[in-house]
Amino acid sequence: MYYFAYASNLNKKQMQERCPDSKPLFTAVLPNYKLVFVGWSRQWKGAVASIKASRGDRVRGAIYEISEHCLQRLDKYEGYPQSYNRLKITVFSEDDEPIEAITYIKAGLLEEAQPSKEYLAVIQQGLRDWRLF
């Protein structure tokens, strides 16, 4: 199955630690959503990334091929179903090919807030890993 990473799991080192059998495949875009930082994480000491429906916007990220075992591990790391919900989405590859994938979206109605510098650094490394910025 395919997993769409858009935040700290873009970081290939972190994803390898969380899901050793995951395979990084290619970059992709999720249309009509935007990246937001919401809530509070004790682990990261700040807000965490989520996506929010937003017509005309898009979220850039990457596709990993994952196993059922890896999905269970991601569920645990993401706090599914308490902290994050799992969502089936359609993203588009660089060739504009639609791809069905799963991703996570923060549960509950949470206000936007500031992420920690440490958390942003992990995301920024992930963006560099995928050459997304």
N, C-alpha and C positions, 0 to 999 in steps of 0.2 A: 504494500500500500504506500501511498505518497503522503508525506507530511510537509506542510508549508511553514517554514520558520521565518519570522519577521523581526525578531528582537534578539535576546541573548543567545538563543539556540542557533542563530546564524554563525556564532563563534564555533568554528570547527573543532577546536580543542574541547570546549565544554560539551558539545554534542557527542564527541567521541567518548568522553567520560560517562555521559548519561546513557548513551546507546551505542555500545561498541560495535554492534553489527549494522549500524545505519550506513547508508551509502549516499554521500553528497552527489547530486546529479546536475542540476542546472538552476539558474536564476529564473524567477517568475514574477508576475505582477498580479495583484488582486485589485480589480477595478471597483470603484464606488465605495471604498473604505478609506479611512485615514488612521494613521498611527497616533495613539494617545498614551499618556502616562497617568495612571489612576491609582487610588487607594494607597496602601502602605504595606511594605514588606519588611518583616523583622530581619530576614536574611540580608536584604539589600539596603536596609535603612533608608527607604525612600519609596516613591511611587514605582509601579511596574508597568511595563508596556501592555497595551491591549489594542484592539482595533475597534473602530466605530463606523457604522454605515455613514457615508458622506458622498452624495452624488457628485460625480465629476472628479473626485480625488482618486488616488491609487496608493497602494502599499507595495513597495518593492521587497522581495524576499527571495528565498531559495527553497528548492524541493530536495528532500531527502527520501530515499526509499527506506522504509522501516518494516520490521517484522511485527507480529502480534506481541512478542515478548517486549520489544522496544516500545510499542504503544503503551503497554502496561507500565513500563518504567517512566515514560513521559507523563502518563496520567498521575503517577505518584509525585514526580517533580513539580508538575503544574498544579497540584492540589485538586485534581478533578475528582468529584464534581462540586466540591465546596467552594474553592477559590476561583477556578476557571471552568468554563463549559467547553466541551469539544464540539466543533462545528464542521460540517461538510461544506466545502466551498469549491468553486471553480476558479482556478487561476489560469493565467495565460503565459506560455513560454515566450522566449525571444522571437520565435517564429510565428507567434500569435496562435499557437495551437492550444485549445482548451484542455486543461488537466484537472481531473477530480482529485481533491486532496482533503486532508483533515488539518485543522489548526485549532488553536485555543483562543478563547475570548474571555476576558475577566467577567466573573459573575457579579450580579447586583448593579445597582445604580450608584456609581461612585464618581466623586468629583475629581476633576483633573488636578494633578499635583506634580511636584518636582521629583525627578529620579535622583538617586545619588550619583556622584561622580564615578564611583567604582562600577556601578551598574551600566552607566553610559559608556564607560571604557570597554566593558565586555561586548556591548552591542557594536561599538565603533570598530573593534577588532574583527568582529563578525562581518561587518560591512566591507572591511579591507580584505578579509579572507575570500569573499565572493566578488571583489572588485565592483562593489555597488556605490562607492563614493571616492 
